[in-house]
Amino acid sequence: MNGTVYALEDDASISGLIKVALQMNGIEFESYSNIKDFYAALDKRQPDVALLDIMLPDGNGLDVLRTVKLRYPLVSCIMLSALSKEEDKVNGLNLGADDYVAKPFSVLELTARVNAALRRKRRADEVIVGGLTMNTDTMEVRLRGERLELNKKEFELLKFFMLNAGKVLSREVILMEVWGYEQGETRTLDNHISRLRKMGITNLETVFGVGYKLATD
């Protein structure tokens, strides 16, 4: 497969057309008609691209956009909406959308835009912070050229820091985003931080009384 696309679209006929067009291009496609099911799918597996309708029966696609960009910043988001005025497009793009396609649209054009997003995504799989280089697709991490051997949770923790490099991250936010709970025993977090530091990641700083920060220099 050339990539994975999820669609949050309550119109089954539109989803069906998109599915045929993308699958003909070797792109895996899944569609969800409500926000609850869409979030449940994201929690299990993140796609390369998300197609988001705005006017949904159980909420607003722009709110979904904000959540996706906060929790899953590597997912490219393309808005699909009957709201086609310039201010609607500008609003969506300003909220973090990677592209905006107005309905009705050509499935050929949409396919081209999805393929463009997938090409950008492949180029963006590598994250670099200082001497750290991470390939989020292969899970390979190198520190000043030397490969680090990380377990799954160490990788997820370091990825979260690298995607938020320079930001002060509270313990609560880290526990929620990496371990899935807001409160609990923070010894696990401290132990993981200690192991990353022992590997040579010395720019992982403690912000006393708050949490941690991955310094960018």
N, C-alpha and C positions, 0 to 999 in steps of 0.2 A: 504493500500500500504506500501511496505517496504522502499520506498525512491523514489526520483524523479531524473531523468537523462535527461539532454538536450544534443543533439548531433549537432555539427556544421560539417556537412558532405554533400558534393555536389553529392555523388554517391548514387542514390536512392536505388540501389540493396543492398549496404552495410547497409544503414539505415534500410531497411526492415528486413534484417537478425537480426540486433541488436535488433530491436523492438520486434520481435517474442521471441527471447531468454530472454530478460529482463522482458517482460510482463509475460512469463511463470514462472518467479521467483517473481512475485508480485511487480515488479518495474515499476513505471509510467515513460513513455518515450515520449519525444517530439523531433522532428528532424527539423533542419533548414539548408537550402542549401546555404545561403549567410550570410555574417557578419551583414548586416543591420537588417535583421529579427531576428537574434540571439540576438543582443544587445537590440532590442525592447522588446523581450521576457524577457530578464534579468531585464530590468527596471520595468517590471510588477511583476515578481516573480522569486526568485532565486532557482535553483535546488540544490540538495545535491551534485551532480556530473555533470561535464561537459566533454563531449568527444569532443576533438578538432582535426580536420584534420589540416595539415599544409599548403598544397598546395591547395588554394581555388581560385575560379574564380575572386573574388573581393578583395583579400588581402592575408595576411600571417597569419596562425594560431598562430605563435609565438608572433606576435603583439597582437593578441586577448588574448593570455595567459597573457601577461603583464598587459593588461587592466583589465581583470577579477580579477587577483590577487591584483591589486591596489584598485579596486572599491568594489569587493565582496570577501574579503579574506577568508570567510568561505566556499566558493565553492571549492570542490576538483576537480582538472583538470587532465584528462588522455589524453595524446596525442595519436592520431591514425595517423600513417604516413607511406608512402612507403619509406621514408628516414630512412634506417635501419642500417646505419653505426654507430659504437660506438660513434664517435664524434657528430653525430646528436642526439643520445639519451642523451649524456652528456650535450649538449647545451640546450636541452629542460628541463632537470632536473635542470640545473643551473639557468634557467630563472624562476623556480618556479613550474614546473609541479610536480604533486604528483606521476605520473607513466607515462610510455611510452610503447606503444604497436605498434610493427612494422607490417605493412601489407605485405602479407596476414596473417590473424590471425584466430585462432580458436574462435568461438563465446562462446564455453564453457570456454576457458581461460579468455576471456574478461569479461564474466559474473562473474567469480570468482574474478577477479581484481576489478570489480565494487562493488561486495559485500564486499570485503575487505575495499575498500574506504568508503563504507557506515558504516561499523563497526567502522572505525577510526573516521568518522564524528560524530557518535552518542556519542563516548567517548569525542569528542572535543567540544560538545555543551556547556560545562560549561567553562566559562572564569573567572579566578580569578586574581584580582589585589589588593594586600594588604588585607584590610578587606572586600573588595567588592567581591561578588560572583554573577555571572549572568548566567542564563540558557537561551541561545539564542533561544531555541526551545519553551519553555513554557513561556518565557518573565518574568520569576521570578527573582527578584533582591533582594539580602540580603546584609546588611551592618553589619558586626560583628554579624551575626546570625539573625538580626532583618529584617523582610521583609519590603521593601520600596514599596509604591504605586506610580507608575509612569504612566503618560499618554503615548500615543504612541510616540509622538515626543521627550519627555524626555527620553524614553527608547532608541530610535534610536540615540540620541545625546550621551547618556552615553555609549552605545555599541560602537560607533565610537571612543570615547576616550579610552575605555578599550582595544579595538583591536589595538590601537596605543599608548598604555601606555608608558610614558617616552619621547614621541616625542613632539616637539613644533609644534602645528597646527595653521596655520594662520586662521584668520577670513574668508578669501575668500575660503579656502579649506573646512572649516567646513560648511559654507553656501552652497557650491556646493554639498558636499556629503550628508548632512542631509536634507537641504531644496530644493536643486535642482537649485539654482541660484548662480552666482558668485559674484554679487554685489547687494546691496540693503540696506534696513534699518537693521542695526545690533542691534537695540534695542531688537528685538525678541530673538536673540542669547544671549545677556546679561541677559535678564529676565530669560531665561531657565537655564543659568549658576547659577544665583542667587538662583533659586528654588532648584537646585540640592545641592548647598552648604547648604541651610537651612535644607535639609534632613540629613546633617551630613557628606557630601562628601567634607571634608575640604582639601583633597589633590588635588583638582582641582584648579590649580594655574594660575594666570594671568601672561602672559609674555608681559610686556608693549611694545607697538608699534608693536606687532606681532600678538598675539592671546592668546591661552591657552595651558596648558599641564596638563595631569593627572599624577602626580608624583607616582612613584612605591614604595616609602618608606615614 
